[in-house]
Amino acid sequence: MIINIPISNNEVLELRELVGWSRREKVYPTLFERCNFWAGVRDENNKLIAFGCGMGLKHGYMEDIIVHPEYQGQGIGVELIKELLRESERFGLGIVTVTYEENKTNFYKKCGFTIGSGGVWQSYKKKAKGRNSVARIVLFLYVKDQIIE
């Protein structure tokens, strides 16, 4: 796993599609430009099998945490998140949030997140394919068991 590995826009789009998400073709490469850091994992054939990115100044956010379906359940996602959190700390982020589907709660707890109060505001009304009625939860990472203001 390498922070800020070279990744082509199409690789992330294909990975998003493999997990049932919309490709969001208009978002890339803008996401790479706005992210402070990202991490990826490649298989033995150099194919991207996991991706995640982070951004922020004092408080941060992780986005597009994706593991190829054939590689899920092997600990790759946990290691990806932990690497992104280490990079978040190096970058000076005191709080990191992530939104996720409700059925992923235990996964994010395993990664060190705790459920916190918060809200999500969404400026667009178009719902992502396959996520029309899925509850979303915001988690906060409390660095060293403290909320840093």
C-alpha positions in Angstrom: 0.0 0.0 0.0 1.5 3.3 -1.0 0.3 6.9 -0.3 -0.2 9.0 -3.4 0.6 6.1 -5.8 0.1 6.9 -9.5 -3.5 6.0 -10.4 -5.2 6.7 -13.7 -8.7 8.2 -13.5 -10.2 5.2 -15.2 -8.9 2.8 -12.6 -10.9 4.3 -9.8 -14.0 4.6 -12.1 -13.8 0.8 -12.9 -13.3 0.0 -9.2 -16.3 2.1 -8.2 -18.4 0.2 -10.9 -17.2 -3.2 -9.6 -18.7 -2.4 -6.1 -22.0 -1.2 -7.6 -21.4 2.5 -7.3 -21.9 5.0 -10.1 -18.7 5.8 -12.0 -18.8 9.6 -11.4 -16.8 10.3 -14.5 -17.1 14.1 -14.1 -15.5 13.9 -10.7 -12.2 12.6 -11.7 -9.5 14.0 -12.0 -10.9 16.8 -9.9 -11.0 14.5 -6.8 -7.2 13.9 -7.1 -6.6 17.6 -7.4 -8.6 18.3 -4.2 -7.4 15.4 -2.1 -4.4 16.0 0.2 -3.5 12.3 -0.1 -4.8 8.9 -1.3 -3.8 5.3 -1.0 -4.1 2.4 -3.2 -3.4 -1.3 -3.3 -2.4 -3.3 -6.4 -2.5 -7.0 -7.0 0.4 -9.1 -8.4 -0.7 -8.1 -11.9 -0.5 -4.4 -11.0 -4.3 -4.0 -11.1 -5.8 -1.5 -8.6 -7.8 -3.5 -6.1 -8.3 -0.9 -3.3 -8.5 2.9 -3.1 -9.3 5.6 -0.7 -8.6 9.3 -0.3 -8.5 12.0 2.3 -8.7 15.8 2.4 -9.0 18.6 4.9 -7.1 21.2 6.9 -7.7 20.9 10.6 -10.7 18.6 10.3 -10.7 16.1 7.4 -12.8 13.7 5.4 -12.2 10.4 3.8 -13.9 9.5 0.6 -14.3 6.6 -1.9 -13.1 3.8 0.3 -13.3 0.9 -2.1 -12.0 -2.7 -2.1 -12.5 -4.9 -5.2 -15.3 -7.5 -4.4 -12.9 -10.4 -4.9 -10.5 -9.1 -2.3 -13.1 -8.0 0.4 -12.9 -9.8 3.8 -9.1 -10.2 3.7 -8.2 -7.2 5.8 -7.2 -5.0 2.9 -9.9 -2.4 3.7 -8.8 -2.2 7.3 -5.2 -1.7 6.4 -6.2 0.9 3.7 -8.1 2.9 6.3 -5.4 2.7 8.9 -2.8 3.9 6.4 -5.1 6.8 5.4 -5.5 7.6 9.1 -1.8 7.6 9.7 -1.4 10.0 6.8 -4.2 12.1 8.2 -2.2 12.5 11.5 1.0 13.3 9.6 -1.0 15.9 7.6 -2.1 17.5 10.9 -5.8 16.5 10.8 -7.3 16.3 14.3 -10.7 14.9 13.3 -11.5 12.7 10.3 -15.1 12.0 9.2 -16.4 9.4 6.8 -19.9 8.7 5.5 -20.8 5.1 4.9 -23.7 2.8 4.4 -25.3 1.5 7.7 -24.3 -2.1 7.1 -20.6 -1.0 7.2 -20.8 0.3 10.9 -18.8 -2.6 12.4 -16.1 -2.3 9.7 -15.5 1.4 10.5 -15.5 0.7 14.3 -12.9 -2.0 13.7 -10.8 0.7 11.9 -10.9 3.0 15.0 -13.9 5.2 14.3 -16.6 5.9 16.9 -20.1 7.0 16.1 -20.5 10.7 16.8 -23.2 13.2 16.4 -23.2 15.0 13.1 -25.2 15.6 10.0 -24.9 15.4 6.3 -26.0 18.1 3.9 -26.3 17.1 0.3 -26.5 19.8 -2.4 -27.7 17.6 -5.2 -30.9 15.6 -5.3 -29.9 12.9 -7.8 -29.5 9.6 -5.8 -26.6 7.3 -6.6 -27.4 4.0 -8.2 -28.2 1.4 -5.6 -28.2 3.8 -2.7 -31.7 5.3 -2.9 -32.9 4.2 0.6 -29.7 3.4 2.4 -29.2 5.2 5.7 -25.9 7.1 5.9 -24.0 7.6 9.1 -21.2 10.1 9.9 -18.4 8.8 12.0 -15.7 10.9 13.7 -12.2 9.7 14.6 -11.3 10.9 18.0 -7.5 11.3 17.9 -5.9 10.1 21.2 -9.5 9.8 22.7 -10.1 13.5 22.4 -12.1 15.7 20.2 -9.8 18.4 18.9 -11.5 21.7 18.3 
